[in-house]
Amino acid sequence: MSPGKGAAVEERIRGAISRLRPLLRLSDPPTIDLVSFDPRSGLAILRLSGGCADCEMPVAALMQGIAANLKLRVPEIREVIAESTDGNATVRHSEA
C-alpha cells in the first residue's frame, strides 16, 4: 500500500472514531484517538482515556465493540491495540 493510501485509511479511521465519540461515555468529553496505523500489518493503535481510573475492565469491554465497529467501517484494520493514557495498559483485539 502506498503512503498516500495509508494516509487515506488513517483519515477513514479518524472519521469512524469521530462517529463513535458521542456514543462513548468514557469521560467528559470521551477521548479516543488514533495513535498510528500500519497499512502493511493492518494494526491500528488507539489511545483511550476515561472510564474506571483504577481498573481496565471497562476499557477492555468497550474495546471489543470499538474494534468491531472500526473493522466494519475500515476493513483494512486487522488488529486494534488500545493503550491507556499512561501508556502502561494495553488491550488487544485481533481478527479471529
N, CA, C and O atoms as a GROMACS GRO file, in nm:
protein
  384
    1MET      N    1   0.086  -0.117   0.000
    1MET     CA    2   0.000   0.000   0.000
    1MET      C    3   0.090   0.123   0.000
    1MET      O    4   0.186   0.130   0.077
    2SER      N    5   0.061   0.218  -0.084
    2SER     CA    6   0.143   0.338  -0.095
    2SER      C    7   0.119   0.430   0.026
    2SER      O    8   0.016   0.419   0.091
    3PRO      N    9   0.215   0.519   0.056
    3PRO     CA   10   0.198   0.610   0.169
    3PRO      C   11   0.070   0.694   0.159
    3PRO      O   12   0.006   0.721   0.260
    4GLY      N   13   0.034   0.734   0.039
    4GLY     CA   14  -0.088   0.811   0.020
    4GLY      C   15  -0.212   0.733   0.057
    4GLY      O   16  -0.305   0.788   0.116
    5LYS      N   17  -0.214   0.604   0.023
    5LYS     CA   18  -0.328   0.520   0.059
    5LYS      C   19  -0.333   0.497   0.210
    5LYS      O   20  -0.442   0.492   0.268
    6GLY      N   21  -0.216   0.483   0.273
    6GLY     CA   22  -0.211   0.468   0.418
    6GLY      C   23  -0.270   0.590   0.487
    6GLY      O   24  -0.343   0.577   0.585
    7ALA      N   25  -0.238   0.708   0.437
    7ALA     CA   26  -0.292   0.832   0.493
    7ALA      C   27  -0.443   0.838   0.474
    7ALA      O   28  -0.515   0.886   0.562
    8ALA      N   29  -0.491   0.791   0.360
    8ALA     CA   30  -0.635   0.791   0.334
    8ALA      C   31  -0.706   0.696   0.432
    8ALA      O   32  -0.815   0.727   0.480
    9VAL      N   33  -0.645   0.582   0.460
    9VAL     CA   34  -0.702   0.487   0.556
    9VAL      C   35  -0.705   0.550   0.695
    9VAL      O   36  -0.803   0.536   0.767
   10GLU      N   37  -0.597   0.619   0.732
   10GLU     CA   38  -0.594   0.686   0.862
   10GLU      C   39  -0.706   0.788   0.873
   10GLU      O   40  -0.769   0.800   0.978
   11GLU      N   41  -0.732   0.862   0.767
   11GLU     CA   42  -0.842   0.959   0.769
   11GLU      C   43  -0.977   0.890   0.786
   11GLU      O   44  -1.064   0.941   0.856
   12ARG      N   45  -0.995   0.774   0.722
   12ARG     CA   46  -1.119   0.698   0.738
   12ARG      C   47  -1.132   0.646   0.882
   12ARG      O   48  -1.242   0.645   0.938
   13ILE      N   49  -1.021   0.604   0.942
   13ILE     CA   50  -1.023   0.560   1.081
   13ILE      C   51  -1.062   0.676   1.171
   13ILE      O   52  -1.147   0.661   1.259
   14ARG      N   53  -1.001   0.792   1.150
   14ARG     CA   54  -1.034   0.910   1.232
   14ARG      C   55  -1.181   0.948   1.216
   14ARG      O   56  -1.246   0.988   1.313
   15GLY      N   57  -1.234   0.937   1.094
   15GLY     CA   58  -1.375   0.966   1.072
   15GLY      C   59  -1.465   0.868   1.146
   15GLY      O   60  -1.566   0.909   1.204
   16ALA      N   61  -1.429   0.739   1.145
   16ALA     CA   62  -1.507   0.638   1.217
   16ALA      C   63  -1.501   0.664   1.368
   16ALA      O   64  -1.601   0.648   1.437
   17ILE      N   65  -1.384   0.704   1.417
   17ILE     CA   66  -1.370   0.736   1.559
   17ILE      C   67  -1.457   0.857   1.594
   17ILE      O   68  -1.521   0.858   1.699
   18SER      N   69  -1.461   0.957   1.507
   18SER     CA   70  -1.544   1.075   1.532
   18SER      C   71  -1.691   1.038   1.545
   18SER      O   72  -1.763   1.096   1.626
   19ARG      N   73  -1.735   0.941   1.464
   19ARG     CA   74  -1.875   0.897   1.473
   19ARG      C   75  -1.901   0.815   1.599
   19ARG      O   76  -2.014   0.809   1.646
   20LEU      N   77  -1.797   0.753   1.654
   20LEU     CA   78  -1.813   0.675   1.777
   20LEU      C   79  -1.810   0.762   1.903
   20LEU      O   80  -1.874   0.728   2.002
   21ARG      N   81  -1.737   0.872   1.900
   21ARG     CA   82  -1.716   0.953   2.021
   21ARG      C   83  -1.846   0.988   2.095
   21ARG      O   84  -1.850   0.973   2.217
   22PRO      N   85  -1.952   1.032   2.026
   22PRO     CA   86  -2.074   1.068   2.101
   22PRO      C   87  -2.138   0.948   2.172
   22PRO      O   88  -2.211   0.966   2.269
   23LEU      N   89  -2.112   0.828   2.124
   23LEU     CA   90  -2.171   0.709   2.184
   23LEU      C   91  -2.094   0.659   2.306
   23LEU      O   92  -2.149   0.584   2.387
   24LEU      N   93  -1.970   0.701   2.319
   24LEU     CA   94  -1.885   0.655   2.429
   24LEU      C   95  -1.898   0.749   2.547
   24LEU      O   96  -1.900   0.871   2.532
   25ARG      N   97  -1.906   0.692   2.662
   25ARG     CA   98  -1.915   0.773   2.784
   25ARG      C   99  -1.795   0.741   2.874
   25ARG      O  100  -1.811   0.706   2.990
   26LEU      N  101  -1.677   0.753   2.815
   26LEU     CA  102  -1.556   0.723   2.890
   26LEU      C  103  -1.520   0.834   2.987
   26LEU      O  104  -1.473   0.806   3.097
   27SER      N  105  -1.542   0.957   2.949
   27SER     CA  106  -1.515   1.073   3.033
   27SER      C  107  -1.590   1.189   2.971
   27SER      O  108  -1.665   1.171   2.875
   28ASP      N  109  -1.570   1.305   3.024
   28ASP     CA  110  -1.639   1.422   2.970
   28ASP      C  111  -1.536   1.523   2.924
   28ASP      O  112  -1.480   1.593   3.008
   29PRO      N  113  -1.506   1.534   2.796
   29PRO     CA  114  -1.559   1.453   2.686
   29PRO      C  115  -1.482   1.321   2.674
   29PRO      O  116  -1.368   1.311   2.719
   30PRO      N  117  -1.544   1.222   2.613
   30PRO     CA  118  -1.473   1.096   2.593
   30PRO      C  119  -1.355   1.115   2.499
   30PRO      O  120  -1.363   1.190   2.402
   31THR      N  121  -1.246   1.047   2.529
   31THR     CA  122  -1.128   1.061   2.446
   31THR      C  123  -1.088   0.928   2.389
   31THR      O  124  -1.060   0.833   2.462
   32ILE      N  125  -1.085   0.921   2.259
   32ILE     CA  126  -1.034   0.806   2.185
   32ILE      C  127  -0.966   0.865   2.063
   32ILE      O  128  -1.027   0.936   1.984
   33ASP      N  129  -0.839   0.834   2.047
   33ASP     CA  130  -0.762   0.890   1.937
   33ASP      C  131  -0.682   0.782   1.868
   33ASP      O  132  -0.641   0.684   1.930
   34LEU      N  133  -0.660   0.800   1.740
   34LEU     CA  134  -0.572   0.712   1.664
   34LEU      C  135  -0.428   0.756   1.691
   34LEU      O  136  -0.392   0.871   1.665
   35VAL      N  137  -0.347   0.664   1.742
   35VAL     CA  138  -0.205   0.691   1.763
   35VAL      C  139  -0.131   0.664   1.634
   35VAL      O  140  -0.053   0.747   1.588
   36SER      N  141  -0.156   0.546   1.575
   36SER     CA  142  -0.090   0.512   1.449
   36SER      C  143  -0.164   0.398   1.379
   36SER      O  144  -0.243   0.326   1.441
   37PHE      N  145  -0.138   0.384   1.250
   37PHE     CA  146  -0.191   0.275   1.170
   37PHE      C  147  -0.080   0.227   1.079
   37PHE      O  148  -0.017   0.306   1.009
   38ASP      N  149  -0.057   0.096   1.079
   38ASP     CA  150   0.043   0.035   0.991
   38ASP      C  151  -0.032  -0.033   0.877
   38ASP      O  152  -0.094  -0.137   0.898
   39PRO      N  153  -0.027   0.023   0.757
   39PRO     CA  154  -0.104  -0.034   0.646
   39PRO      C  155  -0.057  -0.173   0.605
   39PRO      O  156  -0.136  -0.249   0.548
   40ARG      N  157   0.069  -0.209   0.631
   40ARG     CA  158   0.117  -0.342   0.594
   40ARG      C  159   0.060  -0.451   0.684
   40ARG      O  160   0.020  -0.557   0.636
   41SER      N  161   0.056  -0.425   0.813
   41SER     CA  162   0.007  -0.526   0.906
   41SER      C  163  -0.142  -0.509   0.938
   41SER      O  164  -0.206  -0.602   0.987
   42GLY      N  165  -0.196  -0.391   0.911
   42GLY     CA  166  -0.336  -0.364   0.945
   42GLY      C  167  -0.354  -0.334   1.092
   42GLY      O  168  -0.466  -0.342   1.143
   43LEU      N  169  -0.246  -0.298   1.162
   43LEU     CA  170  -0.250  -0.271   1.306
   43LEU      C  171  -0.285  -0.124   1.330
   43LEU      O  172  -0.217  -0.033   1.283
   44ALA      N  173  -0.392  -0.103   1.406
   44ALA     CA  174  -0.431   0.031   1.450
   44ALA      C  175  -0.407   0.041   1.599
   44ALA      O  176  -0.451  -0.046   1.675
   45ILE      N  177  -0.337   0.144   1.641
   45ILE     CA  178  -0.313   0.168   1.784
   45ILE      C  179  -0.396   0.289   1.824
   45ILE      O  180  -0.384   0.397   1.765
   46LEU      N  181  -0.481   0.270   1.925
   46LEU     CA  182  -0.568   0.376   1.974
   46LEU      C  183  -0.526   0.414   2.115
   46LEU      O  184  -0.468   0.334   2.188
   47ARG      N  185  -0.554   0.538   2.152
   47ARG     CA  186  -0.535   0.582   2.289
   47ARG      C  187  -0.674   0.613   2.346
   47ARG      O  188  -0.750   0.690   2.288
   48LEU      N  189  -0.704   0.551   2.459
   48LEU     CA  190  -0.833   0.571   2.525
   48LEU      C  191  -0.811   0.635   2.661
   48LEU      O  192  -0.713   0.605   2.729
   49SER      N  193  -0.901   0.723   2.700
   49SER     CA  194  -0.897   0.777   2.835
   49SER      C  195  -1.038   0.787   2.888
   49SER      O  196  -1.134   0.793   2.811
   50GLY      N  197  -1.048   0.788   3.018
   50GLY     CA  198  -1.178   0.792   3.083
   50GLY      C  199  -1.211   0.656   3.140
   50GLY      O  200  -1.124   0.569   3.148
   51GLY      N  201  -1.336   0.638   3.182
   51GLY     CA  202  -1.377   0.511   3.240
   51GLY      C  203  -1.327   0.498   3.381
   51GLY      O  204  -1.300   0.597   3.449
   52CYS      N  205  -1.315   0.375   3.425
   52CYS     CA  206  -1.271   0.344   3.561
   52CYS      C  207  -1.122   0.373   3.574
   52CYS      O  208  -1.040   0.312   3.504
   53ALA      N  209  -1.087   0.464   3.662
   53ALA     CA  210  -0.946   0.503   3.676
   53ALA      C  211  -0.861   0.393   3.738
   53ALA      O  212  -0.740   0.389   3.717
   54ASP      N  213  -0.922   0.303   3.815
   54ASP     CA  214  -0.847   0.201   3.887
   54ASP      C  215  -0.851   0.063   3.824
   54ASP      O  216  -0.789  -0.030   3.877
   55CYS      N  217  -0.923   0.045   3.715
   55CYS     CA  218  -0.930  -0.088   3.655
   55CYS      C  219  -0.937  -0.077   3.503
   55CYS      O  220  -0.976   0.027   3.449
   56GLU      N  221  -0.900  -0.183   3.436
   56GLU     CA  222  -0.901  -0.184   3.290
   56GLU      C  223  -1.023  -0.255   3.233
   56GLU      O  224  -1.041  -0.255   3.111
   57MET      N  225  -1.106  -0.315   3.317
   57MET     CA  226  -1.221  -0.390   3.267
   57MET      C  227  -1.312  -0.304   3.178
   57MET      O  228  -1.348  -0.350   3.070
   58PRO      N  229  -1.351  -0.183   3.218
   58PRO     CA  230  -1.437  -0.105   3.128
   58PRO      C  231  -1.372  -0.079   2.993
   58PRO      O  232  -1.439  -0.087   2.890
   59VAL      N  233  -1.243  -0.050   2.992
   59VAL     CA  234  -1.174  -0.026   2.866
   59VAL      C  235  -1.171  -0.154   2.784
   59VAL      O  236  -1.194  -0.150   2.663
   60ALA      N  237  -1.144  -0.268   2.849
   60ALA     CA  238  -1.140  -0.396   2.777
   60ALA      C  239  -1.276  -0.430   2.719
   60ALA      O  240  -1.286  -0.476   2.605
   61ALA      N  241  -1.380  -0.407   2.796
   61ALA     CA  242  -1.515  -0.436   2.748
   61ALA      C  243  -1.552  -0.345   2.631
   61ALA      O  244  -1.609  -0.392   2.532
   62LEU      N  245  -1.522  -0.217   2.642
   62LEU     CA  246  -1.551  -0.124   2.533
   62LEU      C  247  -1.466  -0.151   2.409
   62LEU      O  248  -1.512  -0.133   2.297
   63MET      N  249  -1.343  -0.195   2.431
   63MET     CA  250  -1.251  -0.216   2.319
   63MET      C  251  -1.305  -0.316   2.218
   63MET      O  252  -1.289  -0.298   2.098
   64GLN      N  253  -1.369  -0.421   2.265
   64GLN     CA  254  -1.422  -0.521   2.174
   64GLN      C  255  -1.524  -0.458   2.079
   64GLN      O  256  -1.521  -0.483   1.958
   65GLY      N  257  -1.613  -0.377   2.132
   65GLY     CA  258  -1.712  -0.310   2.048
   65GLY      C  259  -1.651  -0.204   1.958
   65GLY      O  260  -1.690  -0.191   1.842
   66ILE      N  261  -1.556  -0.130   2.011
   66ILE     CA  262  -1.488  -0.027   1.932
   66ILE      C  263  -1.414  -0.091   1.816
   66ILE      O  264  -1.424  -0.046   1.702
   67ALA      N  265  -1.338  -0.198   1.845
   67ALA     CA  266  -1.260  -0.265   1.741
   67ALA      C  267  -1.352  -0.323   1.634
   67ALA      O  268  -1.325  -0.310   1.515
   68ALA      N  269  -1.461  -0.387   1.675
   68ALA     CA  270  -1.555  -0.445   1.578
   68ALA      C  271  -1.615  -0.337   1.489
   68ALA      O  272  -1.628  -0.355   1.368
   69ASN      N  273  -1.652  -0.223   1.549
   69ASN     CA  274  -1.710  -0.114   1.472
   69ASN      C  275  -1.609  -0.058   1.373
   69ASN      O  276  -1.643  -0.034   1.257
   70LEU      N  277  -1.486  -0.036   1.418
   70LEU     CA  278  -1.384   0.019   1.328
   70LEU      C  279  -1.352  -0.077   1.214
   70LEU      O  280  -1.333  -0.034   1.100
   71LYS      N  281  -1.347  -0.207   1.244
   71LYS     CA  282  -1.318  -0.306   1.140
   71LYS      C  283  -1.429  -0.312   1.036
   71LYS      O  284  -1.402  -0.336   0.918
   72LEU      N  285  -1.553  -0.292   1.078
   72LEU     CA  286  -1.664  -0.288   0.982
   72LEU      C  287  -1.654  -0.166   0.891
   72LEU      O  288  -1.677  -0.176   0.770
   73ARG      N  289  -1.619  -0.054   0.948
   73ARG     CA  290  -1.612   0.072   0.872
   73ARG      C  291  -1.483   0.084   0.790
   73ARG      O  292  -1.482   0.148   0.685
   74VAL      N  293  -1.374   0.022   0.840
   74VAL     CA  294  -1.244   0.031   0.774
   74VAL      C  295  -1.186  -0.111   0.766
   74VAL      O  296  -1.111  -0.152   0.855
   75PRO      N  297  -1.221  -0.186   0.661
   75PRO     CA  298  -1.180  -0.327   0.654
   75PRO      C  299  -1.029  -0.350   0.646
   75PRO      O  300  -0.984  -0.463   0.664
   76GLU      N  301  -0.951  -0.246   0.621
   76GLU     CA  302  -0.805  -0.261   0.620
   76GLU      C  303  -0.749  -0.290   0.760
   76GLU      O  304  -0.636  -0.338   0.773
   77ILE      N  305  -0.827  -0.261   0.863
   77ILE     CA  306  -0.784  -0.287   1.001
   77ILE      C  307  -0.796  -0.436   1.028
   77ILE      O  308  -0.902  -0.496   1.009
   78ARG      N  309  -0.684  -0.498   1.072
   78ARG     CA  310  -0.685  -0.639   1.108
   78ARG      C  311  -0.670  -0.660   1.259
   78ARG      O  312  -0.715  -0.761   1.314
   79GLU      N  313  -0.608  -0.563   1.325
   79GLU     CA  314  -0.587  -0.573   1.470
   79GLU      C  315  -0.592  -0.434   1.530
   79GLU      O  316  -0.547  -0.336   1.469
   80VAL      N  317  -0.647  -0.426   1.650
   80VAL     CA  318  -0.656  -0.298   1.721
   80VAL      C  319  -0.590  -0.317   1.858
   80VAL      O  320  -0.619  -0.413   1.929
   81ILE      N  321  -0.503  -0.225   1.892
   81ILE     CA  322  -0.443  -0.221   2.026
   81ILE      C  323  -0.483  -0.088   2.087
   81ILE      O  324  -0.468   0.018   2.025
   82ALA      N  325  -0.534  -0.094   2.209
   82ALA     CA  326  -0.567   0.029   2.282
   82ALA      C  327  -0.470   0.043   2.396
   82ALA      O  328  -0.447  -0.052   2.471
   83GLU      N  329  -0.414   0.160   2.410
   83GLU     CA  330  -0.328   0.186   2.525
   83GLU      C  331  -0.396   0.290   2.612
   83GLU      O  332  -0.467   0.378   2.563
   84SER      N  333  -0.372   0.279   2.741
   84SER     CA  334  -0.428   0.378   2.832
   84SER      C  335  -0.348   0.506   2.820
   84SER      O  336  -0.241   0.508   2.759
   85THR      N  337  -0.400   0.613   2.876
   85THR     CA  338  -0.332   0.742   2.864
   85THR      C  339  -0.198   0.743   2.935
   85THR      O  340  -0.112   0.825   2.903
   86ASP      N  341  -0.179   0.653   3.033
   86ASP     CA  342  -0.048   0.648   3.099
   86ASP      C  343   0.050   0.560   3.021
   86ASP      O  344   0.167   0.552   3.058
   87GLY      N  345   0.004   0.495   2.914
   87GLY     CA  346   0.090   0.416   2.828
   87GLY      C  347   0.124   0.278   2.884
   87GLY      O  348   0.197   0.203   2.819
   88ASN      N  349   0.074   0.243   3.002
   88ASN     CA  350   0.109   0.116   3.064
   88ASN      C  351   0.020   0.001   3.021
   88ASN      O  352   0.071  -0.105   2.984
   89ALA      N  353  -0.109   0.018   3.025
   89ALA     CA  354  -0.201  -0.091   2.996
   89ALA      C  355  -0.234  -0.095   2.848
   89ALA      O  356  -0.256   0.009   2.785
   90THR      N  357  -0.238  -0.214   2.793
   90THR     CA  358  -0.280  -0.230   2.654
   90THR      C  359  -0.386  -0.337   2.646
   90THR      O  360  -0.385  -0.434   2.723
   91VAL      N  361  -0.477  -0.319   2.553
   91VAL     CA  362  -0.581  -0.417   2.526
   91VAL      C  363  -0.575  -0.445   2.377
   91VAL      O  364  -0.583  -0.353   2.295
   92ARG      N  365  -0.561  -0.573   2.340
   92ARG     CA  366  -0.551  -0.612   2.200
   92ARG      C  367  -0.680  -0.675   2.154
   92ARG      O  368  -0.746  -0.746   2.230
   93HIS      N  369  -0.716  -0.648   2.030
   93HIS     CA  370  -0.829  -0.715   1.968
   93HIS      C  371  -0.789  -0.749   1.825
   93HIS      O  372  -0.777  -0.661   1.740
   94SER      N  373  -0.768  -0.879   1.800
   94SER     CA  374  -0.728  -0.926   1.667
   94SER      C  375  -0.845  -0.993   1.599
   94SER      O  376  -0.944  -1.031   1.662
   95GLU      N  377  -0.831  -1.008   1.466
   95GLU     CA  378  -0.936  -1.082   1.396
   95GLU      C  379  -0.923  -1.229   1.432
   95GLU      O  380  -0.814  -1.279   1.459
   96ALA      N  381  -1.036  -1.297   1.431
   96ALA     CA  382  -1.038  -1.440   1.469
   96ALA      C  383  -0.985  -1.525   1.357
   96ALA      O  384  -0.979  -1.648   1.370
   0.00000   0.00000   0.00000
